[in-house]
Amino acid sequence: LLADTTREMDRYAIALDKEITVLQQQAIKAAEVQSAKLIQMALPANLPYAMKAQLLASFNRMPASAVESMLGALTDSPLSKLLATFGTQASEDIGKTILDGIALGYNPRKVASQIQSAMGTNLTRALTISRTEMLRAYRNATLANYRANSDVVKAWRWTAAKSPRTCLACLALDGREFPLTEEFQKAHVRC
């Protein structure tokens, strides 16, 4: 029985590893596309079309390994420690669901409803986790892309929603610019 269980776990790990790799590659592509769109929107409106086209044509792509290692943080991160408190199976299910959500471009609310049952907790807690981790993945991929294109992008700007749910620290940073050498501040679960 033990040998059969070990074989099944090994088969599952191989299948999961392949699926995660595919999802990571999809997430990388989505982050690249979104970063390019954000940069294009930030270009001055009066910039000649030919110059815009030249800038966008020379747009470098971030290294795939940067996003893959970031998404791989499910194995050694604050998130992995949090998920471990829900048990091995739930941790794997939640991690896979978050990766699927990132790769497929799902809203954190959709992902939260999918992980709620695996966590055995309420929707509010599931939403907090999905929102925090999906936005962290997006921010890290975006910053890697900005750094890969430092000839075009020189800084990033903190933007906070003007909402009663936004904390005072985030509101105080709203509009501030930071050099690309500065990491995005660690997100906290309240925002």
C-alpha positions in Angstrom: 0.0 0.0 0.0 2.8 2.4 0.9 4.6 1.6 -2.4 1.4 2.2 -4.4 0.8 5.5 -2.6 4.3 6.6 -3.3 4.0 5.8 -7.0 0.7 7.7 -7.2 2.2 10.7 -5.5 5.1 10.6 -7.9 2.8 10.4 -10.9 0.7 13.3 -9.5 3.9 15.4 -8.9 5.0 14.9 -12.5 1.6 15.8 -13.9 1.3 18.8 -11.7 4.8 20.0 -12.5 4.1 19.9 -16.2 0.8 21.8 -15.7 2.4 24.4 -13.5 5.1 25.0 -16.1 2.4 25.6 -18.8 0.5 28.0 -16.5 3.7 29.8 -15.6 4.4 30.4 -19.3 0.9 31.7 -19.8 1.2 34.1 -16.9 4.5 35.3 -18.2 3.0 36.1 -21.6 0.0 37.9 -20.0 2.4 40.0 -17.8 4.4 41.0 -20.8 1.4 42.0 -22.8 -0.1 44.0 -19.9 3.3 45.7 -19.2 3.6 46.7 -22.9 0.1 48.2 -22.8 0.8 50.1 -19.6 3.9 51.6 -21.2 2.1 52.5 -24.4 -0.6 54.3 -22.4 2.1 56.2 -20.5 3.7 57.6 -23.7 2.9 61.2 -24.5 -0.2 61.6 -26.6 1.6 64.1 -29.0 4.4 61.6 -29.7 4.6 60.9 -33.4 3.2 57.5 -34.4 6.5 56.4 -36.0 8.3 57.1 -32.8 5.7 55.2 -30.7 6.0 52.3 -33.1 9.8 52.3 -32.9 9.7 52.4 -29.1 7.2 49.5 -28.9 9.0 47.5 -31.6 12.2 47.6 -29.6 10.4 46.7 -26.4 12.5 43.9 -24.8 10.8 41.0 -23.1 11.6 40.2 -19.6 13.4 36.9 -19.0 11.0 34.1 -18.5 12.9 32.8 -15.5 12.1 35.9 -13.5 8.4 35.3 -13.6 8.8 31.5 -13.3 10.8 31.9 -10.1 8.4 34.4 -8.8 5.4 32.1 -9.4 7.5 29.2 -8.0 7.5 31.1 -4.7 4.6 28.9 -3.7 7.3 26.5 -2.5 9.2 28.9 -0.2 7.3 32.1 0.7 5.0 33.6 3.2 2.2 32.2 1.1 3.5 28.7 1.2 3.7 28.9 5.0 0.2 30.2 5.3 -1.2 27.6 2.9 0.6 24.8 4.9 -1.6 25.6 7.8 -4.6 24.3 5.8 -3.0 20.9 5.2 -1.0 19.4 2.3 -3.9 18.7 0.0 -5.6 22.0 0.5 -2.3 23.8 0.1 -1.7 22.2 -3.2 -5.2 22.8 -4.4 -5.1 26.5 -3.4 -1.7 27.0 -5.0 -2.8 25.4 -8.2 -6.0 27.5 -8.2 -4.0 30.7 -7.7 -1.6 29.8 -10.5 -4.6 29.0 -12.8 -6.2 32.3 -11.9 -3.0 34.2 -12.7 -2.4 32.4 -15.9 -6.0 32.7 -17.1 -6.4 36.3 -16.1 -9.2 35.7 -13.6 -10.4 38.3 -11.2 -9.3 37.6 -7.6 -13.0 37.3 -6.7 -13.4 34.3 -9.0 -10.3 32.7 -7.7 -11.4 33.3 -4.1 -14.7 31.5 -4.7 -12.8 28.6 -6.2 -10.4 28.2 -3.2 -13.0 28.9 -0.4 -14.0 25.2 -0.1 -10.4 23.9 -0.2 -9.4 26.3 2.7 -12.5 25.5 4.8 -12.8 29.2 5.6 -15.0 32.1 4.7 -15.1 33.9 1.4 -13.6 37.1 2.9 -10.4 35.2 4.0 -10.2 33.5 0.6 -10.6 36.8 -1.2 -7.9 38.5 0.9 -5.4 35.7 0.1 -6.3 35.5 -3.6 -6.2 39.3 -4.1 -2.9 39.7 -2.2 -1.1 36.9 -4.0 -2.4 37.6 -7.5 -1.5 41.3 -7.2 1.9 40.4 -5.8 2.5 38.1 -8.8 1.4 40.8 -11.2 3.5 43.5 -9.6 6.7 41.4 -9.5 6.3 40.4 -13.2 5.6 44.0 -14.1 8.7 45.3 -12.3 10.9 42.6 -14.0 9.5 43.8 -17.3 10.2 47.4 -16.5 13.8 46.6 -15.5 14.3 44.7 -18.7 13.2 47.8 -20.5 15.1 50.4 -18.4 16.1 52.3 -21.6 12.4 53.3 -21.9 11.1 53.0 -18.4 13.0 54.9 -15.7 10.7 54.7 -12.6 7.4 53.3 -11.3 4.6 55.1 -9.6 2.7 54.0 -6.5 -1.1 54.1 -7.2 -3.7 53.5 -4.6 -7.4 53.3 -4.9 -9.2 56.2 -3.3 -11.5 54.0 -1.3 -12.5 53.6 2.3 -10.9 50.2 2.2 -7.4 51.6 1.3 -5.1 52.0 4.3 -3.5 55.4 5.2 0.0 54.2 4.4 -1.0 53.3 0.8 -2.9 56.6 0.4 0.2 58.5 1.6 2.3 56.9 -1.0 -0.2 57.5 -3.8 1.5 59.3 -6.7 5.0 58.9 -5.5 7.6 57.7 -8.0 10.4 55.3 -7.3 13.5 54.3 -9.3 13.5 50.8 -10.9 16.1 49.7 -8.3 13.5 50.1 -5.6 11.4 47.0 -5.0 7.7 47.3 -4.8 6.8 47.6 -1.1 5.6 44.4 0.3 1.8 44.3 0.0 -0.1 43.7 3.1 -3.4 41.9 3.2 -5.5 44.9 4.1 -5.1 46.6 0.7 
